[in-house]
């Protein structure tokens, strides 16, 4: 898991990642395939499976630490 920078928006009251930067490259998200959240101890983590031109990824947002990470590279 690596930290990433994410530009996100709120759409209909829900968090939606739009673009992320990873290893000095920008990835524009053209589709959020699915999302879910889970509690790990006191922390709530939001997971997003996203499609970009550069590949498919699972990224996460930790609400308590206010940080984003790459969880998986899906292809």
Protein Blocks (a to p, Z undefined) as FASTA:
>chain_A
ZZdddddddeehiacdfbdceehiacddfbdfbacdddehjbccdddddddfkbccdddd
dfklopacdfbdcZZ
